Amino acid sequence: MLLATLVIVSASIPGGITIDSGMAANVTPGLFAAICGPSGSGKTSSERVARDLIRGPAPLTLATGEGMLESFYGEVETSEVDARGNEVSRRIRTRTKTNALFIVGEGANFYADLNRENSKLGGIIRDFWSGTDIGTTNASAERNRNLEAGTYNGGLIIGLQTGIVGDLITDTTTGTAQRFLWASATDPTIDPNAHLYRGALFDPPTIDLTVEGKPIIDDLRITVVDDIYRELLDNKLRINRGDVQINEHDSQRPVMLLKIGATLAWMNGRLRINSEDWEHAKYLLGESNKVRDALIEAAEETAMEAVAKEGSRIAAVRAAADSRPERLRRVRTRILEMLNASTEPMSHGTLRAGISRRGNLRELFPEAIEWLLNTQPPAIVRHETPNGNKYALSLAGRRALENAA
């Protein structure tokens, strides 16, 4: 629930307020979080309780990438003077929001659109997290959807069943996995006697915040103290020099720390990330990474089990194929034994019924009969009767039985 709370607070920061670390392009403070657990473990409840405790933006369901952009648009009524000098009103489509909170209650639906042919969802959510220019072009210009860098902000919460987490958490090539914080819906340390809270605990700050006596509108940046800037610079230099190798899952670590730190600063009515915010951000990201690493390990074990299961299936098929000649020999021998024990020709159905079902031997009966009829010399002979074909043992067949004994 804690990460869900952070996401909601981060999404409440108005668009236009960006994080300036002094290192690179400004980024937006909005966070993404994946709440993971088995069915019925409380993934949806965690998000709903967090929304009850924090007064954030009204949640929007994320279905498609285009829908994510469209949610920032709406219709407004305007007035204008026509050629006759009369004032007329009309509705136009325009940007109506600067920030939003998106919810995906069922991860399977998210994956369905992510893997849809020509889907733009993956690219859009990655750009949205980074705060870069995003846009889609339509046949009709008035239906174009564009969000300019630095003018929007938002958060995303996804509920994922443990069994399908691997599809997202291993997607490091595109950079999608690195943009999420990870939380478990289950917690063995929950205190059953914890105090029950009712109502909102926190109202996010409003636009009238001031920084050093100036209104926020004059300085739309969340900055960092000098110690944080020097730490970021030192880490960047070590990476560029090749002194350290970064795990691909941690490629967005500096930006993630800035986003968490900015959210904590905003919660305290500040537009500067201080050392205390930074240490708390490191702790929270560390806890997220513990969940992430456990999920990666579980996904790898599941994948290995699937490979082993498929290997066993292939081995069983091969073993069955390898034993086919021996199984066919057993069926032929059984047919000869039944005919030798009978004092009169036997029907096709009676012979077939005498073949065991075990080991799928009975399915080889037609092939065995044809072999015995067509081998030279034939081991059995077929008699056509009004009641159907009947079979009897030939002299060659009797000799074959004697030799086998």
TAZICOR-V395051 format. One record per helix or strand of 2 or more residues. SS is the DSSP state (hx for helix, st for strand). FROM is the first residue (numbers start at 0). LEN is the number of residues. If there is no record, write none. Layout:
# TAZICOR-V395051
SS_FROM_LEN + SS_FROM_LEN
This chain:
# TAZICOR-V395051
hx_1_10 + st_17_3 + st_26_2 + st_31_6 + hx_42_11 + st_53_2 + st_58_3 + hx_64_6 + st_72_9 + st_86_9 + st_98_6 + hx_106_8 + hx_120_10 + st_133_3 + hx_140_3 + st_144_3 + st_152_9 + hx_161_3 + hx_165_4 + hx_176_3 + st_180_4 + st_201_2 + st_209_2 + st_213_2 + hx_215_3 + st_220_4 + hx_225_15 + hx_247_3 + hx_252_15 + st_271_2 + hx_274_48 + hx_323_18 + st_345_2 + hx_347_6 + hx_357_3 + hx_361_13 + st_379_6 + st_387_6 + hx_394_10
